[in-house]
Amino acid sequence: MKHIAILASGNGTNAENIIRYFSNEKKAKVTLVLSNKPQAIVLKRAAALGVDSFFFDRTQFYETGEVLMMLQRREIDLVVLAGFLWLTPPDIVEAFRGRIVNIHPALLPGFGGKGMYGDRVHRSVLDAGCTESGITIHYVNEQYDSGDIIFQARCPVLPDDDLHSLAERVHSLEYEHYPAVISSLIDNL
């Protein structure tokens, strides 16, 4: 059985979707959820689903190596970022190279990079007059949103779209595809 850790910063709907997807799997389970925000709803969602969840701060992530040590102690096979907003430090990237993935709410390489998340991405897509958007699942490296692309799914941007309607369409792609792509990556570990 492979062990998955999820790093998330916010509400945790993607994390919950992934936890539920793997709850009856024999090949993998989400065994750890970590958040850089002590009040993040994702921590409550994980706990309610019986998954160990912990808060960590900048020092533990970037300076002392405590987050990396926890991932290694828990024998994590795959690290999944789901709405996690901090740049992953080099020691974690190196320890999990090819085994750490992220989902981005747009078609990379466009609309990515530092500060490009959530509604900021959708606003940029709308302001640019794009006719399509989507999701990108990619490996994590030392820079924001620049790791090798694993999978993309597209959706139309409709003439009457606003932030809410576009975000809803993109979220549905995330919920549909992220767990399945994670499952296929687990098969290759």
C-alpha positions as CSV (number, residue, x, y, z in Angstrom):
1,M,0.0,0.0,0.0
2,K,1.3,3.4,-1.0
3,H,1.0,6.4,1.3
4,I,-0.1,9.8,0.0
5,A,0.4,13.1,1.8
6,I,-1.6,16.2,0.8
7,L,-0.4,19.8,1.4
8,A,-3.2,22.4,1.3
9,S,-3.7,26.0,2.5
10,G,-7.4,26.5,2.4
11,N,-10.9,25.0,2.2
12,G,-9.8,21.6,1.2
13,T,-12.5,20.4,-1.2
14,N,-9.9,18.9,-3.6
15,A,-8.2,17.3,-0.6
16,E,-11.5,15.8,0.6
17,N,-12.3,14.6,-2.9
18,I,-8.9,12.8,-3.1
19,I,-9.2,11.3,0.4
20,R,-12.6,9.9,-0.5
21,Y,-11.4,8.6,-3.8
22,F,-8.7,6.5,-2.1
23,S,-10.7,5.6,0.9
24,N,-11.7,2.2,-0.5
25,E,-8.5,1.6,-2.6
26,K,-6.2,-1.2,-1.9
27,K,-3.2,0.3,-3.7
28,A,-3.0,3.7,-1.9
29,K,-4.4,5.8,0.9
30,V,-4.1,9.4,2.0
31,T,-2.4,9.1,5.4
32,L,-1.4,12.6,6.1
33,V,-2.7,16.2,5.5
34,L,-0.5,19.1,6.2
35,S,-1.4,22.8,6.1
36,N,0.5,26.1,6.6
37,K,-2.6,27.8,8.0
38,P,-3.7,26.8,11.5
39,Q,-7.4,27.6,10.8
40,A,-7.6,26.0,7.4
41,I,-10.8,24.1,6.9
42,V,-8.8,21.3,5.2
43,L,-7.5,20.2,8.6
44,K,-11.0,19.8,9.9
45,R,-12.1,17.9,6.7
46,A,-9.1,15.5,7.0
47,A,-9.7,14.9,10.7
48,A,-13.4,14.2,10.1
49,L,-12.4,11.6,7.5
50,G,-9.9,9.9,9.9
51,V,-6.7,11.3,8.3
52,D,-4.0,12.6,10.5
53,S,-3.7,16.4,9.9
54,F,-1.2,18.9,11.2
55,F,-0.3,22.6,10.9
56,F,3.3,23.7,10.2
57,D,4.9,27.1,10.1
58,R,7.5,28.8,7.8
59,T,10.4,27.8,10.1
60,Q,9.3,24.1,10.1
61,F,8.9,24.1,6.3
62,Y,11.9,26.2,5.1
63,E,14.5,26.1,7.9
64,T,14.4,23.2,10.3
65,G,13.4,20.4,7.8
66,E,10.6,19.2,10.2
67,V,8.1,18.9,7.4
68,L,10.5,16.8,5.3
69,M,11.3,14.6,8.3
70,M,7.6,14.0,9.0
71,L,7.0,13.0,5.3
72,Q,9.9,10.6,5.5
73,R,8.9,9.2,9.0
74,R,5.4,8.5,7.6
75,E,7.0,6.7,4.6
76,I,5.1,8.9,2.2
77,D,5.3,7.8,-1.4
78,L,3.6,10.7,-3.2
79,V,3.1,14.3,-2.1
80,V,0.1,16.0,-3.6
81,L,-0.4,19.8,-3.5
82,A,-4.0,20.8,-3.5
83,G,-4.4,24.5,-3.2
84,F,-1.1,24.9,-1.4
85,L,0.3,28.4,-1.9
86,W,3.9,28.3,-0.7
87,L,6.9,27.5,-2.9
88,T,8.1,24.0,-2.0
89,P,11.6,24.2,-0.6
90,P,14.5,22.5,-2.4
91,D,15.1,19.8,0.2
92,I,11.5,18.5,-0.2
93,V,11.6,18.8,-4.0
94,E,14.8,16.8,-4.1
95,A,13.6,14.1,-1.7
96,F,10.4,13.7,-3.7
97,R,11.5,14.5,-7.2
98,G,9.1,12.8,-9.6
99,R,6.8,12.1,-6.7
100,I,5.4,15.5,-5.9
101,V,2.6,17.0,-8.0
102,N,0.4,20.1,-8.1
103,I,-2.8,21.1,-9.8
104,H,-3.1,24.5,-11.4
105,P,-6.5,26.1,-12.3
106,A,-5.4,27.1,-15.9
107,L,-3.6,25.8,-18.9
108,L,0.1,26.2,-18.2
109,P,2.4,27.7,-19.2
110,G,-0.1,30.6,-19.3
111,F,-1.4,32.2,-16.2
112,G,1.0,30.6,-13.8
113,G,3.8,31.7,-11.5
114,K,4.0,33.5,-8.1
115,G,0.8,35.0,-6.9
116,M,-1.3,33.2,-9.6
117,Y,-3.9,31.1,-7.8
118,G,-7.7,30.9,-7.4
119,D,-9.7,33.9,-8.6
120,R,-6.5,35.7,-9.7
121,V,-6.0,33.1,-12.3
122,H,-9.6,33.1,-13.5
123,R,-9.7,36.9,-13.6
124,S,-6.5,36.9,-15.8
125,V,-8.1,34.3,-18.1
126,L,-11.2,36.4,-18.5
127,D,-9.3,39.7,-18.9
128,A,-7.2,38.1,-21.6
129,G,-10.3,37.2,-23.6
130,C,-9.4,33.5,-23.7
131,T,-11.9,31.1,-25.3
132,E,-10.8,28.2,-23.1
133,S,-9.3,27.5,-19.8
134,G,-8.8,24.3,-17.8
135,I,-6.5,22.5,-15.4
136,T,-2.9,21.5,-15.5
137,I,-1.5,18.7,-13.3
138,H,2.3,19.0,-13.2
139,Y,5.4,17.8,-11.3
140,V,6.7,20.3,-8.7
141,N,10.2,21.7,-9.1
142,E,12.0,24.6,-7.5
143,Q,9.9,27.3,-9.3
144,Y,6.2,28.0,-9.3
145,D,4.1,26.2,-11.9
146,S,7.1,25.3,-14.1
147,G,7.5,21.5,-13.6
148,D,6.9,19.0,-16.4
149,I,3.2,18.8,-17.3
150,I,1.6,15.4,-16.6
151,F,-2.0,16.1,-17.7
152,Q,-4.3,18.9,-19.0
153,A,-8.0,19.1,-19.4
154,R,-9.8,21.9,-21.1
155,C,-13.2,23.7,-20.8
156,P,-14.7,26.6,-22.7
157,V,-14.8,30.1,-21.5
158,L,-18.2,31.3,-22.3
159,P,-19.1,34.9,-23.4
160,D,-21.2,35.5,-20.3
161,D,-18.7,33.9,-17.8
162,D,-17.8,35.7,-14.6
163,L,-15.3,34.6,-11.9
164,H,-17.8,32.3,-10.3
165,S,-19.1,30.5,-13.3
166,L,-15.6,29.9,-14.8
167,A,-14.2,28.8,-11.4
168,E,-17.1,26.3,-11.1
169,R,-16.3,24.8,-14.4
170,V,-12.6,24.5,-13.7
171,H,-13.3,23.0,-10.2
172,S,-15.4,20.3,-11.8
173,L,-12.4,19.4,-14.0
174,E,-10.2,19.3,-10.9
175,Y,-12.6,17.0,-9.0
176,E,-13.0,14.7,-12.1
177,H,-9.4,14.3,-13.1
178,Y,-7.0,14.9,-10.1
179,P,-7.7,11.7,-8.2
180,A,-7.5,9.6,-11.4
181,V,-4.2,11.1,-12.4
182,I,-2.9,10.5,-8.9
183,S,-4.0,6.9,-9.2
184,S,-2.1,6.5,-12.4
185,L,1.0,8.0,-10.9
186,I,0.7,5.6,-8.0
187,D,0.7,2.7,-10.5
188,N,4.1,3.8,-11.7
189,L,5.8,4.2,-8.4
